[in-house]
Amino acid sequence: MPGKWLLLKAIACFGILILTQKNTGLLCFIRKIYSVFNTKYFQDGDIIIGGIFTVNRYYDGDGFRHSCYLPIPHYYRYMLTFIFAIDEINKNPNILPNVTLGYHMHDSCNDVSKAVQSVLQILSGSGDTVPNYSCRDRDKLAGVIGDHTSESSLHVFDILNIYGYTQISYGATDPLLTNKHLYPSFFQTLPSDQTQYLAIAKLLAHFGWTWIGVITSRDDSGEKRSQELKRKVAVYDICVEYIIYIAPDRNVEGQETELKNIERFNKSTSKIVVLCSISLATILFFGQACNGHHDKTLIVPAGPILHILLATKFKTSFHGSLVFSPSAKNIPNLKTFLDNISTSNHPNDLLQEHILAIYFKCLTSDPLFNLEIENSYTITLHPCNSSVKLSQLGNTLYNTEKFGTAYQVYKTVYAVAHSLHGIQLYMSRYPGNSYLRSYMGIKKVTEPLCL
């Protein structure tokens, strides 16, 4: 019971909880964040691996009455890599023989509330979201992979930790997440910000750059990152001339504040700028402030968003930048898998159809979805044949040659599979022992909760 109320408290913080009184007592349901662009992927199996990915962007303003829009093809690859890895493991007789892995994935849209909604849905099963209950015949969930960012990963952990589920993020870098006292069941594949900022400090010292500016986001994450960077560079006698904080939502910033920030940036004497927080707002600020003409060198840590924004109208502003990125690895057969993805061999995938609609103006299989896309993006859709593929977008938007973050996703799936395989071997040697993982607190219920 304490775990249940802790969960309800966590949900209530995000304003998505509804309590209703019925004959069976006090019940809780989740008010889902409406979006015709919401996507989920489910494939049943003996064991389910959950996945939370950031593919769409979050927007809540004029012109869009939904929260998820403009999916990034490059990020869609991560979902496909997740599916590819699970299918590959299922075909491998040497890993989890006689066991079929399934998956349950959601797009968090880079929004904390949507990420929390997604993990609650994964915990409940493929039907309705019922907090603190699993609506499966038996609980099959082994753990959850995701999310891409530290902020949403932190909130997902708050839910999963109640039940002791393992979480592995393929993109989180917040140093706080390495604290095993606070986050005992959280794992990450990328080095923390501390490691990245130490590398940046050594890079600055190597070139003798001792006078720098910093751009970061105006939130707790941006504040922590900028202070961590200041500590690292101070060791090498490097001084920070300014820190410009950019609100995640540029509409909140206000034109006057934005103009002051641009003026401060252009009047600064430091020629080196470190981007602490990689977001749409901070990238666009730098591009707008430089306007294609600048004498400053931008240094960018590894992180999301950047690669896709280099293809925007501000591309020339990033010429001469130094960018850290995860090392790329080869994944056999993944290139062929990604190149051949189409509506004919991957049907009923609205996320893929959404991307094809935006970039190729192709009609989707859902008439209502077509109307929503045409109204939201102010475009006219037309019929396309199955020869139109995502690979035609090219490597800038849909890279099938190099796998950096995609490799991290691939690695996390195999990490879970090998762990389960180890448990399977242990159980075969000691059949008297019950399954090592006890899913305490998740309850199987029947109607009317599970529909």
VOGU-3710 file (C-alpha; in Angstrom, 3 decimals, decimal comma):
1> mpgkwlllka> 0,000/0,000/0,000  2,748/2,597/0,725  4,169/1,971/-2,747  0,774/2,562/-4,285  0,319/5,961/-2,655  3,892/6,923/-3,499  3,070/6,215/-7,119  -0,120/8,268/-6,929  1,846/11,131/-5,436  4,346/10,938/-8,279
11> iacfgililt> 1,593/10,946/-10,879  -0,234/13,844/-9,262  2,834/16,029/-9,640  2,281/16,057/-13,378  -1,373/16,986/-13,260  -2,576/13,978/-15,221  -4,374/12,098/-12,456  -8,127/11,685/-12,257  -9,718/10,117/-9,167  -13,210/8,688/-9,451
21> qkntgllcfi> -15,436/6,954/-6,915  -17,011/3,705/-8,105  -18,611/0,720/-6,484  -15,222/-0,963/-6,185  -13,754/1,965/-4,258  -11,449/4,821/-5,062  -9,970/4,220/-8,516  -7,523/6,244/-10,544  -7,227/6,699/-14,271  -4,882/8,727/-16,424
31> rkiysvfntk> -6,012/11,619/-18,562  -3,929/11,027/-21,647  -2,233/13,972/-23,314  -4,253/14,225/-26,506  -2,439/14,020/-29,795  -3,507/12,441/-33,026  0,233/11,992/-33,583  0,703/9,750/-30,519  2,399/6,497/-31,464  3,010/3,218/-29,699
41> yfqdgdiiig> 4,460/-0,095/-30,796  3,597/-3,415/-29,221  4,666/-6,965/-30,029  3,787/-9,677/-27,555  6,302/-12,208/-26,305  7,258/-14,396/-23,370  9,194/-11,439/-21,958  8,537/-7,772/-22,803  11,188/-5,065/-23,000  9,765/-1,554/-22,658
51> giftvnryyd> 11,079/1,330/-24,715  10,653/5,100/-24,418  12,095/7,082/-27,298  12,108/10,709/-28,375  11,058/10,935/-32,035  8,520/13,745/-32,236  9,059/17,181/-30,769  6,864/18,696/-28,102  4,873/21,813/-28,870  1,977/23,442/-27,104
61> gdgfrhscyl> 1,047/26,629/-28,834  -0,808/28,283/-31,674  -1,234/26,205/-34,782  -0,965/22,847/-33,006  -3,684/21,526/-30,721  -1,596/18,460/-29,900  1,715/17,991/-28,132  3,697/15,796/-30,538  4,632/17,002/-33,996  7,383/17,020/-36,626
71> piphyyryml> 9,034/13,619/-36,080  12,789/13,513/-36,670  13,702/10,680/-39,081  17,154/10,358/-37,511  15,529/9,573/-34,157  13,001/7,223/-35,721  16,025/5,053/-36,596  16,522/4,426/-32,871  13,083/2,823/-32,607  13,810/0,755/-35,700
81> tfifaidein> 17,175/-0,286/-34,246  15,367/-1,403/-31,077  12,997/-3,563/-33,160  15,884/-4,869/-35,277  17,877/-5,930/-32,199  14,921/-7,782/-30,646  14,153/-9,597/-33,913  17,829/-10,507/-34,257  17,931/-11,954/-30,724  14,734/-13,929/-31,321
91> knpnilpnvt> 16,376/-15,564/-34,345  19,571/-16,392/-32,423  19,360/-19,883/-30,870  22,299/-19,114/-28,579  20,525/-16,339/-26,646  17,359/-17,086/-24,671  16,489/-20,359/-26,439  12,767/-21,198/-26,374  12,019/-17,656/-25,192  10,506/-14,982/-27,431
101> lgyhmhdscn> 11,186/-11,341/-26,650  8,455/-8,803/-27,249  8,415/-5,036/-26,938  6,189/-2,159/-25,896  7,428/1,230/-27,114  6,171/4,792/-26,881  7,320/8,165/-28,176  7,856/10,622/-25,306  8,015/13,629/-27,665  10,807/14,998/-25,439
111> dvskavqsvl> 8,160/15,914/-22,874  8,314/14,855/-19,218  4,552/14,432/-18,791  4,345/12,360/-21,962  7,295/10,217/-20,775  5,536/9,544/-17,451  2,318/8,714/-19,285  4,289/6,324/-21,501  5,933/4,413/-18,662  2,586/4,038/-16,866
121> qilsgsgdtv> 1,118/2,635/-20,068  4,007/0,165/-20,386  3,538/-0,955/-16,785  -0,214/-1,477/-17,254  0,050/-3,324/-20,555  -1,212/-2,730/-24,064  -4,749/-1,779/-22,979  -5,930/1,119/-20,834  -3,518/2,791/-18,443  -4,334/1,770/-14,861
131> pnyscrdrdk> -1,805/3,030/-12,282  -0,377/0,405/-9,952  -1,831/-2,496/-11,944  -0,666/-4,814/-14,705  -3,448/-5,887/-17,017  -1,455/-8,721/-18,583  -2,312/-12,358/-17,873  1,016/-12,476/-16,067  3,658/-9,847/-15,700  6,210/-10,071/-18,483
141> lagvigdhts> 8,062/-6,774/-18,278  11,821/-7,180/-17,792  12,830/-3,510/-17,841  12,643/-0,282/-19,816  15,108/1,284/-22,258  15,079/5,083/-22,553  14,668/7,940/-22,640  16,999/10,031/-24,794  17,357/12,978/-22,417  18,376/13,124/-18,770
151> esslhvfdil> 15,327/15,122/-17,675  12,697/12,682/-18,910  14,842/9,680/-17,870  14,904/10,987/-14,287  11,114/11,115/-14,091  10,705/7,727/-15,726  13,039/6,306/-13,074  10,883/7,767/-10,286  8,047/5,492/-11,454  10,078/2,391/-12,318
161> niygytqisy> 12,049/2,499/-9,074  8,884/1,967/-7,035  8,699/-1,541/-8,464  12,428/-2,172/-8,830  12,474/-2,323/-12,626  15,772/-1,815/-14,410  16,095/1,232/-16,670  18,846/1,796/-19,242  19,107/5,153/-21,013  20,822/5,424/-24,371
171> gatdplltnk> 21,276/9,206/-24,179  21,137/10,535/-20,576  24,331/12,210/-19,339  23,349/13,915/-16,046  26,050/13,074/-13,428  23,333/12,712/-10,788  22,194/9,507/-12,480  25,526/7,822/-11,711  24,739/7,986/-7,969  23,811/4,385/-7,161
181> hlypsffqtl> 22,424/5,335/-3,747  19,787/7,495/-5,424  19,434/5,559/-8,677  20,257/1,924/-7,878  18,510/0,393/-10,895  19,421/3,048/-13,474  22,127/2,494/-16,074  23,391/4,611/-18,963  25,527/3,910/-22,001  27,047/7,373/-22,489
191> psdqtqylai> 29,618/9,070/-20,229  28,231/11,700/-17,871  28,494/15,443/-18,380  31,422/15,482/-15,958  33,463/13,396/-18,391  32,409/15,494/-21,374  33,202/18,810/-19,685  36,585/17,512/-18,556  37,282/16,683/-22,224  36,148/20,179/-23,256
201> akllahfgwt> 38,371/21,763/-20,590  41,383/19,796/-21,854  40,564/20,801/-25,428  40,441/24,484/-24,447  43,742/24,182/-22,559  45,386/22,398/-25,495  44,671/25,307/-27,845  45,400/27,957/-25,222  41,837/29,269/-25,172  41,454/30,871/-21,759
211> wigvitsrdd> 38,549/33,299/-22,310  35,184/31,739/-23,178  31,451/32,345/-23,235  28,737/29,846/-22,322  25,211/29,330/-23,657  22,861/27,077/-21,712  19,175/26,512/-21,068  17,254/28,414/-18,414  16,303/25,479/-16,223  17,801/23,320/-13,489
221> sgekrsqelk> 19,612/21,135/-15,998  21,205/24,116/-17,735  22,269/25,640/-14,415  23,903/22,390/-13,274  25,703/21,916/-16,575  27,085/25,445/-16,694  28,342/25,247/-13,104  29,959/21,873/-13,771  31,707/23,339/-16,815  32,940/26,334/-14,790
231> rkvavydicv> 34,461/23,987/-12,209  36,221/21,906/-14,852  37,700/24,819/-16,819  38,806/26,677/-13,657  41,324/23,889/-13,031  43,080/24,978/-16,241  42,877/28,724/-15,421  40,195/29,290/-18,028  37,781/32,155/-17,326  34,119/32,469/-18,283
241> eyiiyiapdr> 33,169/35,903/-19,626  29,412/35,328/-19,589  26,685/32,703/-19,260  23,604/33,323/-21,388  20,502/31,434/-20,263  17,928/30,614/-22,935  14,383/29,582/-22,010  13,380/26,190/-23,469  10,302/27,870/-24,951  11,507/30,916/-26,843
251> nvegqetelk> 7,977/32,360/-26,774  8,320/32,676/-22,989  11,628/34,508/-23,304  10,151/37,733/-24,620  11,547/39,747/-27,511  13,235/42,306/-25,261  15,172/39,649/-23,314  16,149/37,864/-26,517  17,461/41,069/-28,082  19,480/41,810/-24,925
261> nierfnksts> 21,002/38,337/-25,053  21,915/38,762/-28,716  23,466/42,164/-28,003  25,456/40,741/-25,083  26,658/37,881/-27,269  27,774/40,130/-30,127  29,531/42,644/-27,831  31,485/39,948/-25,997  35,233/39,741/-26,532  35,621/35,964/-26,091
271> kivvlcsisl> 36,004/34,093/-29,356  35,170/30,642/-27,989  31,603/29,688/-27,076  30,667/26,469/-25,279  27,122/25,223/-25,744  26,199/23,498/-22,467  22,628/22,544/-23,279  21,792/21,171/-26,710  18,206/22,094/-27,460  16,186/23,647/-30,239
281> atilffgqac> 16,124/26,966/-28,359  19,885/27,222/-27,678  20,830/26,150/-31,205  18,442/28,621/-32,805  19,679/31,397/-30,511  23,280/30,875/-31,636  22,220/30,735/-35,277  20,146/33,900/-34,988  22,795/35,770/-33,002  25,484/34,939/-35,569
291> nghhdktliv> 23,187/35,267/-38,570  25,699/33,423/-40,715  28,556/35,848/-40,027  30,713/35,470/-36,958  34,265/35,166/-35,725  33,471/32,820/-32,865  34,150/29,086/-32,560  31,373/26,987/-31,055  32,191/23,887/-28,996  29,341/21,403/-28,601
301> pagpilhill> 29,214/18,322/-26,324  27,651/15,089/-27,537  23,899/15,152/-27,375  20,586/15,133/-29,264  19,105/17,615/-31,746  22,335/19,045/-33,202  22,753/16,977/-36,353  19,273/17,708/-37,625  19,563/21,455/-36,991  22,766/21,712/-38,982
311> atkfktsfhg> 20,550/21,298/-42,030  18,490/24,400/-41,183  18,805/27,923/-42,553  21,383/28,683/-39,828  23,813/26,017/-41,090  26,508/28,527/-42,026  26,569/29,791/-38,436  28,027/26,448/-37,364  30,903/26,395/-39,805  34,143/25,916/-37,888
321> slvfspsakn> 32,404/24,394/-34,845  33,979/21,591/-32,833  31,452/18,879/-32,009  31,826/15,903/-29,686  29,882/12,813/-30,715  29,610/9,177/-29,646  31,963/6,925/-31,559  30,218/5,294/-34,501  30,088/1,526/-34,713  29,152/-0,932/-37,432
331> ipnlktfldn> 26,068/-3,069/-36,857  25,921/-5,946/-39,357  22,746/-6,020/-41,473  21,253/-2,899/-39,866  21,990/-0,740/-42,916  20,086/-3,154/-45,150  17,203/-3,243/-42,671  16,950/0,572/-42,495  17,375/1,053/-46,256  14,533/-1,326/-47,027
341> istsnhpndl> 11,989/0,037/-44,540  8,828/0,982/-46,413  5,064/0,921/-45,979  4,906/-2,408/-47,838  7,209/-4,366/-45,493  6,463/-2,287/-42,375  2,704/-1,597/-42,616  0,435/0,006/-40,020  3,245/2,241/-38,788  1,737/5,708/-38,439
351> lqehilaiyf> 5,042/7,213/-37,348  6,688/6,127/-40,604  3,662/7,382/-42,530  3,826/10,671/-40,625  7,439/11,174/-41,737  6,641/10,261/-45,349  3,725/12,701/-45,281  5,914/15,574/-44,092  8,925/15,008/-46,347  7,296/13,448/-49,437
361> kcltsdplfn> 3,707/14,695/-48,985  2,411/11,129/-49,134  -1,110/10,264/-48,019  -1,264/7,990/-44,981  -3,574/4,998/-44,515  -5,787/6,991/-42,116  -8,123/9,645/-43,649  -8,493/11,525/-40,343  -4,722/11,502/-39,897  -4,364/12,983/-43,399
371> leiensytit> -6,677/15,865/-42,519  -4,786/16,536/-39,300  -1,432/16,587/-41,100  -2,675/18,850/-43,896  -4,185/21,302/-41,411  -1,219/21,273/-39,032  1,565/21,577/-41,595  -0,375/23,496/-44,267  0,480/21,002/-46,998  -1,468/18,995/-49,576
381> lhpcnssvkl> -0,938/15,241/-49,551  -1,085/12,944/-52,577  -0,958/9,171/-53,138  2,498/7,568/-53,184  3,513/4,048/-54,140  5,522/1,702/-51,932  8,755/2,585/-53,743  9,004/5,767/-51,636  11,368/4,940/-48,779  12,877/6,807/-45,852
391> sqlgntlynt> 16,362/6,080/-47,193  15,619/8,577/-49,988  15,907/11,345/-47,380  19,691/10,928/-47,432  22,202/10,557/-44,617  21,663/14,055/-43,220  18,135/13,194/-42,100  18,220/9,381/-42,081  21,752/8,064/-41,773  22,120/4,388/-42,626
401> ekfgtayqvy> 25,919/4,469/-42,820  27,058/5,437/-39,312  25,539/4,322/-36,037  26,445/6,361/-32,963  23,399/6,681/-30,724  21,746/3,869/-32,675  24,583/1,634/-31,525  23,881/2,654/-27,917  20,260/1,521/-28,388  21,417/-1,739/-29,948
411> ktvyavahsl> 23,806/-2,308/-27,063  21,137/-1,730/-24,406  18,801/-4,320/-25,934  21,591/-6,895/-25,948  22,534/-5,974/-22,369  18,991/-6,805/-21,226  18,914/-9,999/-23,302  22,239/-11,276/-21,951  21,114/-10,519/-18,383  17,915/-12,511/-18,938
421> hgiqlymsry> 19,957/-15,295/-20,514  22,136/-15,407/-17,405  19,023/-15,728/-15,228  17,754/-18,507/-17,493  21,029/-20,431/-17,096  20,926/-20,005/-13,326  17,359/-21,281/-13,163  18,237/-24,330/-15,259  21,049/-25,186/-12,873  19,022/-24,498/-9,745
431> pgnsylrsym> 15,426/-25,343/-10,687  14,313/-25,203/-7,056  14,769/-21,428/-6,994  11,944/-19,161/-8,042  12,440/-16,512/-10,680  15,056/-14,070/-9,405  13,011/-11,071/-10,300  9,900/-10,428/-8,198  7,520/-7,887/-9,645  6,110/-6,771/-6,327
441> gikkvteplc> 3,391/-4,171/-6,282  2,136/-4,749/-9,818  -1,246/-6,457/-9,544  -3,218/-8,420/-12,083  -6,857/-7,288/-12,145  -9,870/-7,936/-14,306  -12,810/-5,828/-15,413  -13,743/-3,055/-15,023  -10,182/-1,694/-14,621  -8,551/-3,638/-17,471
451> l> -10,534/-3,244/-20,676
//
